[in-house]
Amino acid sequence: MKKFYLHNETEQTGPFDIDDLKTKNINKNTPIWYEGLADWTTAERVDELKDLFMTATPPPFVTKQTPPPVKKPLQQQTVTTKKKSNTLGKVLTSIGAVGAILIVAIIIIGNMNKSGGANPQSYQEKVMSIEEVERSQPTNFLSADGTYHENFWGNKFKVNCTITNKATVAAYKDAVVRVTYYTKTKTVLGSKDYTIYEMFPPSSTKTVELEIENYQNVNSIGWDVIRATAN
């Protein structure tokens, strides 16, 4: 499920899912980001959130009243009908003018929002926003994979640990890898943390070798990055 992050120009919050965002009182101009975007955008440009801002306006309601019949001369009745027609025409003309003004105003506001308004973010501000997100959540951008095998005596594992940094701006160092031991039935026997004192530049992959302990009844192992320091 896609996770979203919000920014109030002071600090970022998240991650949130769609149901969480419904309780956050966001508007269509709220800055928002999710994995896969190269930059922050506004909530109205996210397809999954457009339903939050769609509003339907009912047409104007005109009450029609039918006066009781009055016996008048034919000529007087004709004059009264013309006056009513002229009055109704003026009302409809006024409603049409107001509606046209509202439509023009909506178009102008929409164009201002699309162009970023009167005070668009500079390139440097946008880059800093992305870096701020990446530096604050290294485990969202660092992943660990690789291969392993037992040594000759079977008391240790030799691990070729491949760490990938998917961040576009932030670099990390001193990644902490947690190794988890499993039985044949995938029961967790225990875990142990190892710190890799290396630099991990943005958009990079690095393989390091680890020699870790083996224990009785271990059938397989796995490992994940649980912590790192933004450089």
KOLGU-225579 format. One record per atom (N, C-alpha, C): chain; residue number from 1; x, y, z; residue in one letter. Coordinates in pm, whole numbers. Example, Ala and Ser with C-alpha at 12.3 -4.5 7.8 and 13.67 -1.06 7.14 Angstrom:
BEGIN
A, 1, 1319, -569, 780, A
A, 1, 1230, -450, 780, A
A, 1, 1320, -330, 780, A
A, 2, 1285, -225, 708, S
A, 2, 1367, -106, 714, S
A, 2, 1290, 3, 787, S
END
This chain:
BEGIN
A, 1, 84, -119, 0, M
A, 1, 0, 0, 0, M
A, 1, 88, 125, 0, M
A, 2, 53, 226, -83, K
A, 2, 134, 346, -96, K
A, 2, 128, 428, 32, K
A, 3, 245, 480, 76, K
A, 3, 255, 563, 196, K
A, 3, 289, 706, 156, K
A, 4, 222, 801, 224, F
A, 4, 237, 941, 190, F
A, 4, 301, 1018, 305, F
A, 5, 376, 1122, 268, Y
A, 5, 439, 1211, 366, Y
A, 5, 389, 1354, 340, Y
A, 6, 363, 1428, 448, L
A, 6, 315, 1565, 439, L
A, 6, 423, 1660, 490, L
A, 7, 415, 1786, 443, H
A, 7, 510, 1888, 490, H
A, 7, 434, 2019, 510, H
A, 8, 455, 2083, 627, N
A, 8, 386, 2210, 657, N
A, 8, 480, 2329, 645, N
A, 9, 588, 2313, 562, E
A, 9, 692, 2415, 541, E
A, 9, 783, 2434, 662, E
A, 10, 758, 2357, 770, T
A, 10, 844, 2360, 887, T
A, 10, 901, 2221, 916, T
A, 11, 811, 2122, 909, E
A, 11, 855, 1986, 935, E
A, 11, 768, 1890, 856, E
A, 12, 818, 1769, 836, Q
A, 12, 742, 1669, 764, Q
A, 12, 681, 1568, 862, Q
A, 13, 571, 1510, 821, T
A, 13, 506, 1406, 901, T
A, 13, 472, 1290, 809, T
A, 14, 455, 1171, 868, G
A, 14, 421, 1053, 790, G
A, 14, 503, 935, 841, G
A, 15, 487, 816, 780, P
A, 15, 401, 794, 664, P
A, 15, 254, 776, 701, P
A, 16, 164, 807, 603, F
A, 16, 21, 790, 621, F
A, 16, -35, 713, 501, F
A, 17, -145, 640, 526, D
A, 17, -217, 581, 413, D
A, 17, -338, 671, 379, D
A, 18, -418, 629, 280, I
A, 18, -530, 712, 233, I
A, 18, -628, 744, 347, I
A, 19, -660, 640, 430, D
A, 19, -756, 661, 540, D
A, 19, -701, 760, 642, D
A, 20, -569, 755, 667, D
A, 20, -509, 851, 760, D
A, 20, -522, 994, 708, D
A, 21, -502, 1012, 576, L
A, 21, -505, 1147, 519, L
A, 21, -643, 1211, 530, L
A, 22, -750, 1128, 534, K
A, 22, -885, 1182, 545, K
A, 22, -908, 1252, 677, K
A, 23, -824, 1221, 778, T
A, 23, -839, 1282, 910, T
A, 23, -742, 1396, 932, T
A, 24, -660, 1432, 830, K
A, 24, -554, 1530, 851, K
A, 24, -592, 1671, 805, K
A, 25, -717, 1689, 757, N
A, 25, -763, 1822, 715, N
A, 25, -671, 1882, 609, N
A, 26, -624, 1799, 517, I
A, 26, -538, 1853, 411, I
A, 26, -625, 1921, 306, I
A, 27, -565, 2014, 232, N
A, 27, -634, 2076, 121, N
A, 27, -557, 2046, -6, N
A, 28, -609, 2095, -118, K
A, 28, -548, 2056, -246, K
A, 28, -410, 2117, -266, K
A, 29, -372, 2218, -184, N
A, 29, -240, 2280, -196, N
A, 29, -140, 2225, -96, N
A, 30, -181, 2124, -15, T
A, 30, -91, 2067, 85, T
A, 30, 27, 1996, 17, T
A, 31, 155, 2028, 52, P
A, 31, 271, 1956, -6, P
A, 31, 268, 1809, 35, P
A, 32, 292, 1721, -61, I
A, 32, 284, 1577, -34, I
A, 32, 388, 1505, -118, I
A, 33, 435, 1392, -65, W
A, 33, 538, 1312, -136, W
A, 33, 515, 1165, -104, W
A, 34, 546, 1077, -200, Y
A, 34, 545, 933, -177, Y
A, 34, 655, 870, -263, Y
A, 35, 695, 750, -225, E
A, 35, 807, 684, -292, E
A, 35, 777, 667, -440, E
A, 36, 872, 706, -522, G
A, 36, 854, 702, -666, G
A, 36, 854, 841, -727, G
A, 37, 822, 946, -645, L
A, 37, 825, 1084, -693, L
A, 37, 968, 1137, -683, L
A, 38, 1009, 1213, -782, A
A, 38, 1140, 1276, -777, A
A, 38, 1136, 1406, -699, A
A, 39, 1016, 1457, -672, D
A, 39, 1003, 1586, -605, D
A, 39, 869, 1591, -530, D
A, 40, 856, 1687, -442, W
A, 40, 729, 1710, -373, W
A, 40, 627, 1764, -472, W
A, 41, 501, 1737, -447, T
A, 41, 392, 1788, -530, T
A, 41, 280, 1834, -438, T
A, 42, 167, 1871, -492, T
A, 42, 53, 1911, -410, T
A, 42, -53, 1802, -413, T
A, 43, -139, 1801, -310, A
A, 43, -235, 1691, -295, A
A, 43, -330, 1682, -413, A
A, 44, -364, 1795, -476, E
A, 44, -461, 1789, -586, E
A, 44, -407, 1718, -709, E
A, 45, -272, 1700, -717, R
A, 45, -213, 1634, -834, R
A, 45, -194, 1485, -814, R
A, 46, -232, 1433, -700, V
A, 46, -222, 1289, -672, V
A, 46, -357, 1225, -705, V
A, 47, -359, 1133, -802, D
A, 47, -485, 1075, -849, D
A, 47, -566, 1014, -735, D
A, 48, -496, 945, -639, E
A, 48, -569, 877, -533, E
A, 48, -639, 975, -437, E
A, 49, -599, 1102, -440, L
A, 49, -654, 1199, -344, L
A, 49, -754, 1295, -406, L
A, 50, -774, 1287, -539, K
A, 50, -861, 1385, -603, K
A, 50, -1003, 1382, -550, K
A, 51, -1050, 1260, -509, D
A, 51, -1187, 1250, -458, D
A, 51, -1206, 1329, -329, D
A, 52, -1096, 1357, -256, L
A, 52, -1108, 1431, -130, L
A, 52, -1146, 1577, -152, L
A, 53, -1122, 1628, -278, F
A, 53, -1143, 1770, -301, F
A, 53, -1255, 1798, -401, F
A, 54, -1319, 1691, -451, M
A, 54, -1429, 1711, -547, M
A, 54, -1556, 1752, -473, M
A, 55, -1613, 1861, -510, T
A, 55, -1738, 1908, -448, T
A, 55, -1841, 1931, -557, T
A, 56, -1960, 1895, -528, A
A, 56, -2070, 1913, -622, A
A, 56, -2158, 2027, -573, A
A, 57, -2197, 2120, -662, T
A, 57, -2281, 2234, -628, T
A, 57, -2417, 2217, -692, T
A, 58, -2525, 2210, -614, P
A, 58, -2658, 2191, -671, P
A, 58, -2701, 2315, -749, P
A, 59, -2790, 2300, -847, P
A, 59, -2839, 2417, -922, P
A, 59, -2926, 2506, -833, P
A, 60, -2937, 2634, -867, P
A, 60, -3021, 2725, -785, P
A, 60, -3166, 2679, -784, P
A, 61, -3229, 2686, -668, F
A, 61, -3367, 2643, -651, F
A, 61, -3459, 2765, -659, F
A, 62, -3551, 2761, -753, V
A, 62, -3646, 2872, -771, V
A, 62, -3786, 2824, -734, V
A, 63, -3844, 2888, -634, T
A, 63, -3978, 2852, -589, T
A, 63, -4082, 2914, -682, T
A, 64, -4163, 2828, -734, K
A, 64, -4270, 2875, -822, K
A, 64, -4402, 2876, -746, K
A, 65, -4464, 2990, -741, Q
A, 65, -4593, 3004, -674, Q
A, 65, -4700, 3040, -777, Q
A, 66, -4808, 2973, -763, T
A, 66, -4921, 2999, -855, T
A, 66, -5026, 3081, -782, T
A, 67, -5047, 3207, -822, P
A, 67, -5148, 3290, -753, P
A, 67, -5289, 3239, -781, P
A, 68, -5379, 3266, -691, P
A, 68, -5519, 3225, -715, P
A, 68, -5577, 3300, -834, P
A, 69, -5666, 3238, -907, P
A, 69, -5725, 3305, -1025, P
A, 69, -5804, 3428, -985, P
A, 70, -5783, 3534, -1062, V
A, 70, -5856, 3660, -1039, V
A, 70, -5923, 3697, -1170, V
A, 71, -6045, 3727, -1160, K
A, 71, -6120, 3765, -1281, K
A, 71, -6088, 3910, -1315, K
A, 72, -6017, 3928, -1424, K
A, 72, -5982, 4061, -1471, K
A, 72, -6017, 4071, -1618, K
A, 73, -6024, 4191, -1663, P
A, 73, -6046, 4206, -1807, P
A, 73, -5931, 4146, -1885, P
A, 74, -5956, 4099, -2003, L
A, 74, -5857, 4032, -2086, L
A, 74, -5733, 4117, -2108, L
A, 75, -5750, 4248, -2130, Q
A, 75, -5638, 4336, -2158, Q
A, 75, -5547, 4349, -2036, Q
A, 76, -5606, 4362, -1914, Q
A, 76, -5527, 4374, -1792, Q
A, 76, -5448, 4247, -1763, Q
A, 77, -5508, 4127, -1790, Q
A, 77, -5438, 4001, -1771, Q
A, 77, -5315, 3991, -1861, Q
A, 78, -5324, 4039, -1981, T
A, 78, -5211, 4033, -2075, T
A, 78, -5096, 4120, -2026, T
A, 79, -5128, 4237, -1974, V
A, 79, -5024, 4327, -1924, V
A, 79, -4952, 4265, -1805, V
A, 80, -5029, 4202, -1710, T
A, 80, -4970, 4140, -1593, T
A, 80, -4875, 4027, -1632, T
A, 81, -4912, 3946, -1729, T
A, 81, -4828, 3836, -1775, T
A, 81, -4696, 3886, -1830, T
A, 82, -4699, 3996, -1903, K
A, 82, -4576, 4051, -1958, K
A, 82, -4484, 4099, -1848, K
A, 83, -4543, 4161, -1741, K
A, 83, -4460, 4208, -1630, K
A, 83, -4391, 4091, -1560, K
A, 84, -4465, 3981, -1540, K
A, 84, -4405, 3863, -1478, K
A, 84, -4293, 3807, -1563, K
A, 85, -4314, 3803, -1694, S
A, 85, -4212, 3749, -1782, S
A, 85, -4086, 3834, -1777, S
A, 86, -4107, 3969, -1775, N
A, 86, -3991, 4057, -1769, N
A, 86, -3915, 4040, -1638, N
A, 87, -3987, 4024, -1525, T
A, 87, -3922, 4007, -1395, T
A, 87, -3842, 3877, -1390, T
A, 88, -3902, 3766, -1438, L
A, 88, -3833, 3638, -1440, L
A, 88, -3709, 3644, -1528, L
A, 89, -3718, 3715, -1639, G
A, 89, -3602, 3729, -1727, G
A, 89, -3488, 3802, -1660, G
A, 90, -3521, 3906, -1583, K
A, 90, -3417, 3981, -1512, K
A, 90, -3349, 3893, -1407, K
A, 91, -3430, 3811, -1335, V
A, 91, -3373, 3721, -1234, V
A, 91, -3279, 3620, -1297, V
A, 92, -3323, 3558, -1408, L
A, 92, -3239, 3459, -1475, L
A, 92, -3111, 3522, -1529, L
A, 93, -3123, 3645, -1581, T
A, 93, -3004, 3715, -1632, T
A, 93, -2904, 3742, -1521, T
A, 94, -2956, 3782, -1403, S
A, 94, -2867, 3809, -1288, S
A, 94, -2797, 3682, -1243, S
A, 95, -2873, 3570, -1237, I
A, 95, -2813, 3441, -1197, I
A, 95, -2705, 3399, -1296, I
A, 96, -2732, 3418, -1425, G
A, 96, -2633, 3382, -1526, G
A, 96, -2506, 3463, -1514, G
A, 97, -2520, 3593, -1484, A
A, 97, -2402, 3679, -1470, A
A, 97, -2317, 3637, -1350, A
A, 98, -2385, 3608, -1236, V
A, 98, -2311, 3563, -1118, V
A, 98, -2239, 3432, -1146, V
A, 99, -2307, 3339, -1214, G
A, 99, -2245, 3211, -1247, G
A, 99, -2123, 3228, -1335, G
A, 100, -2131, 3318, -1432, A
A, 100, -2017, 3342, -1522, A
A, 100, -1897, 3396, -1444, A
A, 101, -1926, 3489, -1349, I
A, 101, -1818, 3545, -1268, I
A, 101, -1750, 3436, -1186, I
A, 102, -1832, 3345, -1126, L
A, 102, -1776, 3237, -1045, L
A, 102, -1688, 3144, -1129, L
A, 103, -1733, 3113, -1250, I
A, 103, -1657, 3024, -1338, I
A, 103, -1522, 3086, -1372, I
A, 104, -1521, 3216, -1406, V
A, 104, -1396, 3286, -1438, V
A, 104, -1302, 3285, -1320, V
A, 105, -1358, 3310, -1198, A
A, 105, -1275, 3312, -1077, A
A, 105, -1213, 3175, -1051, A
A, 106, -1291, 3067, -1070, I
A, 106, -1239, 2931, -1049, I
A, 106, -1126, 2901, -1147, I
A, 107, -1141, 2942, -1274, I
A, 107, -1037, 2917, -1374, I
A, 107, -908, 2991, -1338, I
A, 108, -921, 3117, -1292, I
A, 108, -803, 3197, -1256, I
A, 108, -730, 3135, -1139, I
A, 109, -807, 3093, -1033, I
A, 109, -745, 3032, -915, I
A, 109, -677, 2901, -952, I
A, 110, -741, 2821, -1038, G
A, 110, -681, 2694, -1079, G
A, 110, -550, 2714, -1153, G
A, 111, -544, 2815, -1241, N
A, 111, -420, 2843, -1314, N
A, 111, -309, 2889, -1221, N
A, 112, -347, 2969, -1117, M
A, 112, -248, 3014, -1020, M
A, 112, -189, 2896, -942, M
A, 113, -277, 2801, -904, N
A, 113, -229, 2683, -829, N
A, 113, -137, 2598, -914, N
A, 114, -170, 2582, -1043, K
A, 114, -88, 2498, -1130, K
A, 114, 50, 2560, -1152, K
A, 115, 56, 2692, -1157, S
A, 115, 183, 2759, -1181, S
A, 115, 262, 2782, -1053, S
A, 116, 209, 2736, -939, G
A, 116, 281, 2751, -813, G
A, 116, 249, 2878, -739, G
A, 117, 148, 2958, -788, G
A, 117, 110, 3079, -717, G
A, 117, 212, 3189, -740, G
A, 118, 206, 3291, -654, A
A, 118, 292, 3407, -670, A
A, 118, 431, 3385, -611, A
A, 119, 447, 3277, -534, N
A, 119, 575, 3255, -467, N
A, 119, 619, 3110, -481, N
A, 120, 654, 3066, -606, P
A, 120, 693, 2925, -627, P
A, 120, 824, 2894, -556, P
A, 121, 842, 2765, -518, Q
A, 121, 966, 2724, -452, Q
A, 121, 1083, 2733, -550, Q
A, 122, 1198, 2773, -498, S
A, 122, 1319, 2772, -579, S
A, 122, 1369, 2630, -593, S
A, 123, 1460, 2608, -687, Y
A, 123, 1517, 2474, -706, Y
A, 123, 1590, 2427, -581, Y
A, 124, 1664, 2519, -518, Q
A, 124, 1738, 2482, -397, Q
A, 124, 1645, 2437, -286, Q
A, 125, 1530, 2507, -269, E
A, 125, 1435, 2469, -165, E
A, 125, 1377, 2330, -191, E
A, 126, 1351, 2299, -319, K
A, 126, 1296, 2168, -353, K
A, 126, 1397, 2059, -323, K
A, 127, 1524, 2080, -361, V
A, 127, 1627, 1981, -335, V
A, 127, 1645, 1960, -186, V
A, 128, 1642, 2067, -108, M
A, 128, 1657, 2055, 37, M
A, 128, 1542, 1976, 97, M
A, 129, 1423, 1991, 42, S
A, 129, 1308, 1918, 93, S
A, 129, 1325, 1768, 72, S
A, 130, 1372, 1729, -46, I
A, 130, 1394, 1587, -75, I
A, 130, 1503, 1532, 16, I
A, 131, 1612, 1606, 30, E
A, 131, 1723, 1560, 114, E
A, 131, 1679, 1546, 260, E
A, 132, 1593, 1638, 304, E
A, 132, 1546, 1632, 442, E
A, 132, 1468, 1503, 467, E
A, 133, 1385, 1464, 372, V
A, 133, 1309, 1340, 385, V
A, 133, 1402, 1220, 387, V
A, 134, 1497, 1216, 297, E
A, 134, 1586, 1099, 286, E
A, 134, 1678, 1088, 408, E
A, 135, 1727, 1201, 457, R
A, 135, 1818, 1195, 572, R
A, 135, 1746, 1150, 699, R
A, 136, 1617, 1182, 710, S
A, 136, 1545, 1150, 833, S
A, 136, 1500, 1004, 840, S
A, 137, 1499, 932, 727, Q
A, 137, 1447, 795, 726, Q
A, 137, 1539, 704, 643, Q
A, 138, 1660, 678, 690, P
A, 138, 1755, 599, 611, P
A, 138, 1707, 457, 581, P
A, 139, 1632, 394, 673, T
A, 139, 1591, 256, 649, T
A, 139, 1487, 244, 539, T
A, 140, 1425, 356, 499, N
A, 140, 1332, 352, 386, N
A, 140, 1406, 348, 253, N
A, 141, 1535, 382, 255, F
A, 141, 1610, 391, 131, F
A, 141, 1726, 291, 123, F
A, 142, 1764, 233, 237, L
A, 142, 1870, 132, 239, L
A, 142, 1810, -8, 245, L
A, 143, 1856, -98, 162, S
A, 143, 1811, -237, 164, S
A, 143, 1933, -329, 156, S
A, 144, 1919, -449, 213, A
A, 144, 2031, -545, 217, A
A, 144, 1990, -676, 152, A
A, 145, 2082, -733, 76, D
A, 145, 2060, -862, 9, D
A, 145, 2197, -930, -1, D
A, 146, 2204, -1046, -67, G
A, 146, 2332, -1111, -86, G
A, 146, 2325, -1261, -72, G
A, 147, 2442, -1323, -51, T
A, 147, 2452, -1468, -39, T
A, 147, 2536, -1503, 83, T
A, 148, 2528, -1631, 125, Y
A, 148, 2608, -1675, 239, Y
A, 148, 2637, -1825, 229, Y
A, 149, 2739, -1872, 302, H
A, 149, 2768, -2015, 311, H
A, 149, 2844, -2043, 440, H
A, 150, 2835, -2169, 486, E
A, 150, 2907, -2209, 608, E
A, 150, 3055, -2225, 579, E
A, 151, 3138, -2204, 681, N
A, 151, 3280, -2232, 665, N
A, 151, 3306, -2384, 679, N
A, 152, 3429, -2424, 670, F
A, 152, 3463, -2566, 669, F
A, 152, 3417, -2637, 797, F
A, 153, 3428, -2570, 911, W
A, 153, 3393, -2633, 1038, W
A, 153, 3244, -2617, 1073, W
A, 154, 3174, -2536, 1001, G
A, 154, 3031, -2519, 1025, G
A, 154, 2997, -2432, 1144, G
A, 155, 3096, -2364, 1202, N
A, 155, 3067, -2281, 1319, N
A, 155, 3050, -2133, 1284, N
A, 156, 3070, -2098, 1156, K
A, 156, 3051, -1960, 1114, K
A, 156, 2990, -1954, 974, K
A, 157, 2928, -1842, 946, F
A, 157, 2877, -1814, 812, F
A, 157, 2962, -1702, 751, F
A, 158, 2992, -1716, 623, K
A, 158, 3053, -1608, 548, K
A, 158, 2945, -1546, 459, K
A, 159, 2921, -1417, 480, V
A, 159, 2810, -1348, 413, V
A, 159, 2866, -1243, 317, V
A, 160, 2822, -1248, 193, N
A, 160, 2845, -1139, 98, N
A, 160, 2722, -1049, 102, N
A, 161, 2730, -942, 178, C
A, 161, 2615, -855, 203, C
A, 161, 2616, -739, 105, C
A, 162, 2511, -729, 24, T
A, 162, 2500, -622, -75, T
A, 162, 2400, -519, -23, T
A, 163, 2446, -396, -4, I
A, 163, 2361, -289, 48, I
A, 163, 2337, -187, -64, I
A, 164, 2210, -158, -89, T
A, 164, 2171, -64, -194, T
A, 164, 2111, 61, -131, T
A, 165, 2157, 177, -177, N
A, 165, 2102, 305, -132, N
A, 165, 2018, 362, -245, N
A, 166, 1886, 366, -227, K
A, 166, 1794, 416, -329, K
A, 166, 1769, 566, -317, K
A, 167, 1827, 631, -217, A
A, 167, 1810, 776, -202, A
A, 167, 1872, 849, -321, A
A, 168, 1811, 961, -360, T
A, 168, 1861, 1037, -475, T
A, 168, 1956, 1148, -435, T
A, 169, 1954, 1188, -307, V
A, 169, 2038, 1299, -262, V
A, 169, 2123, 1259, -141, V
A, 170, 2063, 1191, -45, A
A, 170, 2130, 1164, 83, A
A, 170, 2228, 1048, 73, A
A, 171, 2340, 1062, 144, A
A, 171, 2436, 954, 162, A
A, 171, 2432, 908, 308, A
A, 172, 2466, 781, 332, Y
A, 172, 2461, 725, 467, Y
A, 172, 2594, 657, 500, Y
A, 173, 2615, 635, 630, K
A, 173, 2735, 565, 675, K
A, 173, 2701, 480, 797, K
A, 174, 2794, 390, 833, D
A, 174, 2782, 308, 953, D
A, 174, 2646, 238, 961, D
A, 175, 2614, 163, 857, A
A, 175, 2487, 90, 853, A
A, 175, 2490, -27, 951, A
A, 176, 2383, -42, 1029, V
A, 176, 2371, -153, 1123, V
A, 176, 2283, -261, 1059, V
A, 177, 2341, -380, 1039, V
A, 177, 2270, -492, 976, V
A, 177, 2232, -592, 1085, V
A, 178, 2104, -625, 1092, R
A, 178, 2057, -724, 1189, R
A, 178, 2043, -860, 1120, R
A, 179, 2120, -958, 1167, V
A, 179, 2115, -1095, 1114, V
A, 179, 2019, -1176, 1201, V
A, 180, 1923, -1242, 1136, T
A, 180, 1823, -1322, 1208, T
A, 180, 1841, -1469, 1172, T
A, 181, 1837, -1557, 1273, Y
A, 181, 1858, -1701, 1254, Y
A, 181, 1723, -1774, 1259, Y
A, 182, 1702, -1869, 1165, Y
A, 182, 1576, -1942, 1155, Y
A, 182, 1600, -2093, 1159, Y
A, 183, 1498, -2165, 1210, T
A, 183, 1500, -2312, 1205, T
A, 183, 1438, -2358, 1073, T
A, 184, 1426, -2489, 1056, K
A, 184, 1362, -2543, 935, K
A, 184, 1217, -2499, 925, K
A, 185, 1151, -2476, 1038, T
A, 185, 1010, -2435, 1039, T
A, 185, 994, -2284, 1039, T
A, 186, 1102, -2212, 1009, K
A, 186, 1102, -2065, 1003, K
A, 186, 1079, -2001, 1140, K
A, 187, 1105, -2076, 1246, T
A, 187, 1099, -2018, 1380, T
A, 187, 1226, -1937, 1405, T
A, 188, 1209, -1818, 1462, V
A, 188, 1324, -1732, 1488, V
A, 188, 1399, -1782, 1612, V
A, 189, 1526, -1817, 1594, L
A, 189, 1609, -1861, 1706, L
A, 189, 1675, -1744, 1778, L
A, 190, 1699, -1637, 1708, G
A, 190, 1765, -1521, 1767, G
A, 190, 1816, -1429, 1659, G
A, 191, 1882, -1322, 1700, S
A, 191, 1937, -1226, 1604, S
A, 191, 2059, -1159, 1664, S
A, 192, 2141, -1100, 1576, K
A, 192, 2260, -1029, 1621, K
A, 192, 2288, -914, 1525, K
A, 193, 2329, -798, 1579, D
A, 193, 2352, -679, 1499, D
A, 193, 2501, -663, 1467, D
A, 194, 2530, -622, 1343, Y
A, 194, 2666, -597, 1298, Y
A, 194, 2671, -459, 1232, Y
A, 195, 2767, -378, 1268, T
A, 195, 2783, -245, 1210, T
A, 195, 2885, -250, 1098, T
A, 196, 2845, -197, 982, I
A, 196, 2934, -190, 865, I
A, 196, 2983, -47, 853, I
A, 197, 3110, -26, 881, Y
A, 197, 3166, 109, 879, Y
A, 197, 3210, 145, 737, Y
A, 198, 3112, 174, 655, E
A, 198, 3135, 211, 516, E
A, 198, 3047, 331, 481, E
A, 199, 3080, 398, 369, M
A, 199, 2997, 506, 315, M
A, 199, 2908, 450, 206, M
A, 200, 2785, 496, 200, F
A, 200, 2688, 452, 100, F
A, 200, 2633, 574, 28, F
A, 201, 2693, 612, -86, P
A, 201, 2648, 731, -160, P
A, 201, 2508, 711, -216, P
A, 202, 2440, 819, -255, P
A, 202, 2306, 806, -314, P
A, 202, 2310, 727, -444, P
A, 203, 2204, 651, -468, S
A, 203, 2187, 572, -591, S
A, 203, 2307, 481, -615, S
A, 204, 2348, 408, -511, S
A, 204, 2465, 322, -523, S
A, 204, 2439, 185, -463, S
A, 205, 2526, 89, -498, T
A, 205, 2521, -47, -444, T
A, 205, 2662, -87, -402, T
A, 206, 2677, -144, -283, K
A, 206, 2807, -183, -233, K
A, 206, 2797, -320, -166, K
A, 207, 2894, -408, -194, T
A, 207, 2898, -542, -135, T
A, 207, 3013, -550, -35, T
A, 208, 2982, -596, 86, V
A, 208, 3084, -614, 190, V
A, 208, 3078, -757, 241, V
A, 209, 3189, -806, 295, E
A, 209, 3194, -942, 348, E
A, 209, 3182, -940, 500, E
A, 210, 3097, -1029, 552, L
A, 210, 3080, -1043, 696, L
A, 210, 3108, -1188, 736, L
A, 211, 3169, -1207, 850, E
A, 211, 3185, -1341, 906, E
A, 211, 3109, -1342, 1038, E
A, 212, 3003, -1421, 1045, I
A, 212, 2915, -1419, 1161, I
A, 212, 2907, -1558, 1224, I
A, 213, 2861, -1562, 1347, E
A, 213, 2852, -1688, 1421, E
A, 213, 2740, -1777, 1367, E
A, 214, 2761, -1908, 1376, N
A, 214, 2657, -2006, 1346, N
A, 214, 2618, -2074, 1477, N
A, 215, 2494, -2116, 1487, Y
A, 215, 2446, -2178, 1610, Y
A, 215, 2378, -2311, 1579, Y
A, 216, 2350, -2387, 1684, Q
A, 216, 2285, -2517, 1668, Q
A, 216, 2141, -2499, 1621, Q
A, 217, 2099, -2591, 1535, N
A, 217, 1962, -2595, 1482, N
A, 217, 1931, -2481, 1384, N
A, 218, 2032, -2408, 1338, V
A, 218, 2008, -2302, 1241, V
A, 218, 1997, -2364, 1102, V
A, 219, 1889, -2333, 1034, N
A, 219, 1869, -2383, 898, N
A, 219, 1892, -2275, 793, N
A, 220, 1862, -2150, 828, S
A, 220, 1881, -2040, 734, S
A, 220, 1896, -1910, 812, S
A, 221, 1945, -1808, 742, I
A, 221, 1959, -1676, 803, I
A, 221, 1907, -1570, 707, I
A, 222, 1876, -1453, 761, G
A, 222, 1837, -1338, 680, G
A, 222, 1891, -1213, 745, G
A, 223, 1896, -1102, 671, W
A, 223, 1950, -979, 729, W
A, 223, 1883, -857, 667, W
A, 224, 1875, -750, 749, D
A, 224, 1813, -625, 707, D
A, 224, 1890, -509, 769, D
A, 225, 1885, -394, 702, V
A, 225, 1942, -271, 759, V
A, 225, 1840, -213, 856, V
A, 226, 1879, -198, 982, I
A, 226, 1786, -145, 1083, I
A, 226, 1821, -3, 1126, I
A, 227, 1940, 44, 1086, R
A, 227, 1980, 177, 1131, R
A, 227, 2100, 223, 1047, R
A, 228, 2111, 354, 1029, A
A, 228, 2228, 411, 962, A
A, 228, 2232, 560, 996, A
A, 229, 2346, 619, 972, T
A, 229, 2365, 761, 1000, T
A, 229, 2373, 837, 870, T
A, 230, 2294, 947, 860, A
A, 230, 2301, 1031, 741, A
A, 230, 2433, 1108, 742, A
A, 231, 2498, 1107, 628, N
A, 231, 2630, 1170, 623, N
A, 231, 2618, 1320, 595, N
END
